[in-house]
Structures are given as structure tokens and as C-alpha cells.
């Protein structure tokens, strides 16, 4: 059984997995019990599984665990434990979530855009994540305040 060390949310975490090509999403959810990152489509389209990898948005359903070794991975649990990240505050202020399923991926994509120096409507135009419950207008309202 392959064994790796992943840096997740600032902590080096040893993981034993069944295969080197196991998607990072399943390692995060099933091995490390970080269930904030969601499975949506499994084909890198919807963005529910978005995490930060070395500061960039990465759809974790399509990244092998072996490819994640040596990289800094941040999940929604590591974005800010007390919900103090500006994107989280905006989500709360604008009551963004309806069903909430896509929200961790949306927040992580937004946080990556912010980290890259993007603000407001430019973030809104960059988001390509899919929301099935249709809360796009509230998401747009929230990100335009950032």
C-alpha cells in the first residue's frame, strides 16, 4: 500500500492509500476525514471539489495523491478556522448558501482569486464552479464586495 506525506492545512499528514492514482479528493475525505471538500461530478467540471494547491485553485477529483506530494494543500477547513477570511465573511453577510453543496469549492476558488490579487467583479467573472441550487446572484453580490 503506497504511503505519502501531504501538507494539508499547514500540517504534514502521513497517508496510506490503496493506489498512487487515488484522487486527492478521496484522500482528503476518506483518509483524512476532511469532508468539507465535496464530490460533485468527478470529471473536473463542477468545482465542488476545489482546494488550494500552492495557492492555485485545483479540482481535487482529478489530481492524483502522488501529484500532491511536496505541495501545500489548503481545504475549506484550513481557510480560516474561525470564519474570519474575507470571503467567508462576505458569504455570511450575503446569506449565500441555499443547499450549500458547492459552497466550499466556490469559497476556495474565490480565496485563490483574492490571493492572486483579484477583486470584486473580476472574481465574479472568473468563477466557473457550478451551483445546482442557483444561488449565483448572491455569490455575485458577495464577491463584488471583496
N, C-alpha and C positions, 0 to 999 in steps of 0.2 A: 504494500500500500504506500503510495507516494506521500512524503511528508514535506511540508514547506513552512516557511515563516513569512507571514504577511504583516505589514504595518497597517493596522486598521485603527482609525481614530486616534492616531498618535501612540499606539501601543503595539509592540511586536507580539504577534499571536501565532503560536505553532498550530498547524492544521494537518490532519491526516485525512486524505481523501482517497476515494476509490480509483480515480484516474487523473492524470495530469491535464486532461482536457475538460475536466469538470468545470462548468461555468462558474465564474466568480459569484454570481447571484446565489447559487445553491450553497456555496461555501459560506457566504455571509448569513444566509437564512437558516440553513440546516446544520452547519457545523459550528458556527459562532453564535447562533441564536440572535442575530441582529435582524429582526423581522420587519423593520421599518421600510426596507427596500422591497418593493413589490414585484411579483411576476405578472406581466401583462400579456405580451404576445409571444415572447421567446424568439423573435426574429429581428430585434433591434429597430422596431418601428415606433412603438407607442411611448417609450421613455419612462414607464413606471419604475424601471429598474435603474434609473440614472444615479450614479455615485460620482464623486470627485476622484480622479486618479491623477496625481501630480498636478492638481489644480485645474484639470480639464474635465469636462463632462464625459462620462463613459457609460454606455449602456452595458450593465454587468451581465446581462443574459447571454452576451456574445463574446465575452472575454474569458479566456481560459485561466484557471487559477495559476498555472505555471507562468503565464504572461504578467501576472500581478506581482510576482516576487520582486523585491527591490524598489517597489513604488509606494508612494504614500496614498492610501485609500481613505476617503472620508465618506461615511454614510450619514444619513439623516440623524442618527443617534449621536454622531460626533460633530454635527454642525454647530450646535451650542446646547449644552445640557439644560440650560435654564430658559430656553426660547428667547434669548437676547439678540440673536442675529437679526439684522435689519429686515431681511426677507421674511423671517418668521413673524416679526412684529407687524409687518405690513399684511401678511396673511391673516393674522388675528384681527387687526384693525378693520380690514375689509371683509371679514367673515367669508373668506374664500371657499373653504371646503363645503361641498354638499355631501357626496358619498365619501370623499376623501381618498379614494384609492390611488389616484395619480399624484397626489399632493407631495409626497416625499420626493418623487422624481422631478416634479415641477420646481420645488424649492431648491433642490440640488443644482438643477440647470440654471436657475436664477442666481444662486450663490456663485456659481462658476462665472457667469456673465459679469456679475458685480466685481468679482476678484480680477477679471480681465480689464476692469475699468469702464465697463458699460453702465449706462444709467437709463432710467425711465423708459420712454417709448422704444429706445433701441433694444432694450431687453425684451420687451413685449414682442417686437418683430422677429427676434431671434428664436424664441421658444418654439420648438417643433413637437413637443410632447403632446400626446393625445389625451383628452379628457372625455370620458364617455357620458358623464352626467351633465356636461355643458356649462360649467362654471367659468368659461373663458372670459366673460365680461368682468367678473370680479377679479380674476387673475390679472387681466389687463389693468384694471383700476389699481390693484396692489402694486404691480411692478412699475407703473408710471410714477409712483411716489418715491421710488428708490433712486 
